[in-house]
Amino acid sequence: MDRFSGLLRWVFIASALPALTYGGMTAAFRMDHLSFGAIFSQLSWLVPALLGGGAIALLVGLILLFVKAPLTGLMSILAGLVSLAMGFGPIEMRRQAQLVPAIHDISTDVEDPPAFVATAALRKKTDNPAAYDTEQTQAQLDSYPDLETIVLSVESAAAFEACLAAVKQQGLELVEANEAEGRIEATATTRWFGFKDDVVIRVRAGPGGGALVDIRSKSRVGMSDVGANAIRIRQLRDRIKASTGDV
């Protein structure tokens, strides 16, 4: 029985290799040692390996529990769950991408979008350019018609403070807050891959009083943002309006 348990442990180790490979590639990407394209090109075999490895680790864990090796069994089950979660991550991302347009630059003002200034300097040459992509405008208008300039009843100074508070509440990394220019820039970073989306908020005085706020969110890499930028703008809009009482 001990020999059989040892064999099962080796099966567990082998099933963990895809998870270790995927985790290592992700870490290399976050440290700028590997491009996302390099990872994406390997997903065709990594995802099946992760799912298969996860299933094997779960089975091994259950068997080890029955042969009275509870600690090793629980470790194997945990590794299996981690591997399955890694494998289903790209699948879920692909599913979400199919539900939204393949665009990555969203603005509440498509005719005069807020410009990135401080965050533009943070983009690498291989990233999506900071300039507004007009080729994505129609797709945005068709898919996100609710994203329009935000009209607030408060004056510009109060609107700026509300926007700044919303950025902090959203958990974004503040890059610059220039009240004289009515411009706030921040960056959002995803948990797993560390993808970065830049956000710029523009605050201007309204023609009849009050303030006009426009928000633009753009991904640094990738063609599709999987809908993240539109969701982020909606969340910021709702926070800002709730803060100023314009609900």
C-alpha positions as CSV (number, residue, x, y, z in Angstrom):
1,M,0.0,0.0,0.0
2,D,2.9,2.4,0.8
3,R,4.3,1.7,-2.7
4,F,0.9,2.5,-4.2
5,S,0.7,5.7,-2.3
6,G,4.2,6.7,-3.5
7,L,3.1,6.1,-7.1
8,L,0.0,8.3,-6.5
9,R,2.2,11.1,-5.1
10,W,4.3,11.1,-8.3
11,V,1.1,11.3,-10.3
12,F,0.1,14.3,-8.2
13,I,3.5,16.0,-8.9
14,A,3.2,15.4,-12.6
15,S,-0.4,16.9,-12.6
16,A,0.9,20.0,-10.9
17,L,3.5,20.8,-13.6
18,P,1.0,22.6,-15.9
19,A,-0.1,24.8,-13.0
20,L,3.5,25.6,-12.1
21,T,4.2,26.4,-15.8
22,Y,1.2,28.7,-16.1
23,G,2.0,30.4,-12.8
24,G,5.6,30.9,-13.8
25,M,4.7,32.3,-17.2
26,T,2.3,34.7,-15.5
27,A,4.9,35.9,-13.0
28,A,7.3,36.4,-15.9
29,F,4.7,38.5,-17.7
30,R,4.1,40.7,-14.6
31,M,7.8,41.3,-14.4
32,D,8.0,42.3,-18.1
33,H,10.1,39.3,-18.9
34,L,7.5,37.7,-21.2
35,S,4.9,39.1,-23.6
36,F,1.2,38.3,-23.2
37,G,1.3,37.0,-26.8
38,A,3.8,34.4,-25.7
39,I,1.5,33.2,-23.0
40,F,-1.6,33.4,-25.3
41,S,0.1,31.2,-27.9
42,Q,0.6,28.4,-25.2
43,L,-3.0,28.4,-23.9
44,S,-4.1,25.8,-26.6
45,W,-2.2,23.1,-24.7
46,L,-1.9,24.8,-21.2
47,V,-5.7,25.0,-20.6
48,P,-6.4,21.3,-21.4
49,A,-3.3,20.4,-19.3
50,L,-4.5,22.5,-16.4
51,L,-8.0,21.0,-16.5
52,G,-6.7,17.4,-17.0
53,G,-4.0,17.9,-14.3
54,G,-6.6,19.3,-11.9
55,A,-8.9,16.4,-12.4
56,I,-6.1,13.9,-11.9
57,A,-5.0,15.7,-8.7
58,L,-8.5,15.6,-7.4
59,L,-8.8,11.9,-8.1
60,V,-5.4,11.2,-6.6
61,G,-6.4,13.2,-3.5
62,L,-9.6,11.2,-3.0
63,I,-7.7,7.9,-3.4
64,L,-5.1,9.0,-0.9
65,L,-7.9,9.9,1.6
66,F,-9.2,6.4,1.3
67,V,-5.8,4.8,1.7
68,K,-5.4,6.8,5.0
69,A,-2.9,9.4,3.8
70,P,-5.1,12.4,4.7
71,L,-2.5,15.2,4.7
72,T,-1.2,14.3,1.2
73,G,-4.7,13.7,0.0
74,L,-5.9,17.2,1.1
75,M,-2.8,18.8,-0.5
76,S,-3.5,16.9,-3.7
77,I,-7.2,18.1,-3.6
78,L,-6.1,21.7,-3.0
79,A,-3.6,21.5,-5.9
80,G,-6.4,20.1,-8.1
81,L,-8.8,22.9,-7.3
82,V,-6.1,25.5,-7.9
83,S,-5.2,23.9,-11.3
84,L,-8.9,23.8,-12.3
85,A,-9.4,27.4,-11.3
86,M,-6.4,28.3,-13.5
87,G,-7.7,26.4,-16.4
88,F,-11.2,27.8,-16.2
89,G,-9.9,31.4,-16.0
90,P,-9.0,31.7,-19.7
91,I,-12.2,29.9,-20.6
92,E,-14.3,32.3,-18.7
93,M,-12.3,35.2,-20.2
94,R,-12.9,34.0,-23.7
95,R,-16.6,33.5,-22.9
96,Q,-16.9,37.1,-21.7
97,A,-15.0,38.4,-24.7
98,Q,-17.6,36.8,-27.0
99,L,-20.3,38.8,-25.3
100,V,-18.8,42.2,-25.9
101,P,-17.3,44.1,-28.8
102,A,-13.5,43.6,-29.4
103,I,-12.6,47.2,-28.3
104,H,-10.4,48.5,-25.6
105,D,-10.8,52.3,-25.6
106,I,-14.1,53.7,-24.1
107,S,-15.0,57.3,-23.6
108,T,-18.2,59.1,-22.4
109,D,-17.3,61.8,-25.0
110,V,-16.3,60.2,-28.4
111,E,-16.2,63.5,-30.2
112,D,-13.8,65.2,-27.8
113,P,-12.4,62.4,-25.6
114,P,-10.3,63.3,-22.6
115,A,-6.6,63.0,-23.3
116,F,-4.1,60.9,-21.3
117,V,-1.2,63.0,-20.2
118,A,0.5,61.6,-17.1
119,T,-0.4,57.9,-17.9
120,A,0.6,58.3,-21.5
121,A,4.2,58.4,-20.4
122,L,3.7,55.1,-18.6
123,R,2.8,53.1,-21.7
124,K,5.5,51.1,-23.4
125,K,6.1,51.1,-27.2
126,T,4.5,47.7,-27.5
127,D,1.3,48.9,-25.7
128,N,-1.8,50.3,-27.3
129,P,-1.1,54.0,-28.1
130,A,-2.5,56.6,-25.7
131,A,-4.3,58.4,-28.6
132,Y,-8.0,57.8,-29.0
133,D,-8.9,55.1,-31.4
134,T,-11.6,56.5,-33.6
135,E,-12.1,53.1,-35.4
136,Q,-13.7,51.8,-32.2
137,T,-16.2,54.6,-31.8
138,Q,-19.1,53.1,-33.7
139,A,-18.8,49.8,-31.9
140,Q,-18.9,51.6,-28.6
141,L,-22.0,53.7,-29.5
142,D,-23.8,50.5,-30.6
143,S,-22.8,48.5,-27.5
144,Y,-22.7,51.1,-24.7
145,P,-25.2,53.8,-25.6
146,D,-25.6,54.7,-21.9
147,L,-22.1,56.0,-21.6
148,E,-22.5,59.8,-22.1
149,T,-21.1,63.0,-20.5
150,I,-22.1,63.1,-16.9
151,V,-24.1,66.3,-16.0
152,L,-23.8,67.3,-12.3
153,S,-25.7,70.0,-10.4
154,V,-22.6,70.9,-8.3
155,E,-19.9,73.4,-9.3
156,S,-16.6,72.2,-10.8
157,A,-14.6,72.3,-7.6
158,A,-17.1,70.0,-5.8
159,A,-17.4,67.8,-8.9
160,F,-13.6,67.4,-9.0
161,E,-13.5,66.3,-5.3
162,A,-16.3,63.9,-5.9
163,C,-14.4,62.4,-8.9
164,L,-11.3,62.1,-6.8
165,A,-13.1,60.4,-4.0
166,A,-14.7,57.9,-6.6
167,V,-11.3,57.0,-7.9
168,K,-10.1,56.2,-4.4
169,Q,-13.2,54.3,-3.6
170,Q,-12.8,52.3,-6.8
171,G,-9.4,51.1,-5.6
172,L,-7.6,52.7,-8.6
173,E,-4.0,53.8,-8.3
174,L,-4.0,57.6,-8.5
175,V,-1.3,58.9,-11.0
176,E,-2.1,62.6,-11.1
177,A,-4.8,65.0,-9.9
178,N,-4.6,68.4,-11.6
179,E,-7.4,70.5,-10.3
180,A,-6.3,73.5,-12.3
181,E,-6.8,71.5,-15.5
182,G,-9.8,69.6,-14.2
183,R,-8.0,66.3,-14.9
184,I,-7.6,63.1,-12.9
185,E,-5.6,60.1,-14.1
186,A,-5.4,56.7,-12.5
187,T,-4.6,53.1,-13.3
188,A,-6.4,49.8,-12.7
189,T,-4.5,46.6,-12.4
190,T,-6.0,43.1,-12.7
191,R,-5.3,40.6,-10.0
192,W,-3.9,37.6,-12.0
193,F,-2.1,38.8,-15.1
194,G,-1.6,42.4,-13.8
195,F,-3.2,43.9,-16.9
196,K,-3.3,47.7,-16.6
197,D,-6.1,50.0,-17.8
198,D,-5.6,53.7,-17.6
199,V,-8.4,56.1,-16.6
200,V,-8.7,59.8,-17.2
201,I,-11.5,62.0,-15.8
202,R,-12.1,65.5,-17.1
203,V,-14.1,68.0,-15.1
204,R,-15.4,71.2,-16.8
205,A,-17.9,73.9,-15.9
206,G,-21.4,73.4,-17.4
207,P,-22.8,76.1,-19.8
208,G,-25.7,76.8,-17.4
209,G,-24.0,76.1,-14.1
210,G,-23.0,72.9,-12.6
211,A,-20.3,70.7,-14.0
212,L,-19.7,68.3,-16.9
213,V,-17.6,65.2,-16.3
214,D,-16.2,62.8,-18.9
215,I,-14.5,59.6,-18.2
216,R,-12.2,57.6,-20.5
217,S,-10.7,54.2,-19.8
218,K,-8.3,52.4,-22.1
219,S,-6.4,49.1,-21.8
220,R,-2.7,49.1,-22.3
221,V,-2.6,45.7,-24.0
222,G,-4.9,43.6,-26.0
223,M,-7.6,44.2,-28.6
224,S,-10.6,43.4,-26.3
225,D,-11.0,44.6,-22.8
226,V,-13.6,41.9,-22.1
227,G,-16.0,44.8,-21.2
228,A,-13.9,45.9,-18.2
229,N,-13.5,49.5,-19.3
230,A,-17.3,50.1,-19.8
231,I,-18.0,48.5,-16.4
232,R,-15.4,50.7,-14.7
233,I,-16.8,53.9,-16.2
234,R,-20.3,52.9,-15.1
235,Q,-19.1,52.3,-11.6
236,L,-17.2,55.5,-11.4
237,R,-20.2,57.4,-12.8
238,D,-22.5,55.9,-10.2
239,R,-20.1,56.7,-7.4
240,I,-19.7,60.3,-8.6
241,K,-23.5,60.9,-9.0
242,A,-24.2,59.3,-5.6
243,S,-21.7,61.6,-4.0
244,T,-23.1,64.7,-5.5
245,G,-26.7,63.7,-5.1
246,D,-27.4,63.6,-8.9
247,V,-29.0,60.1,-8.8
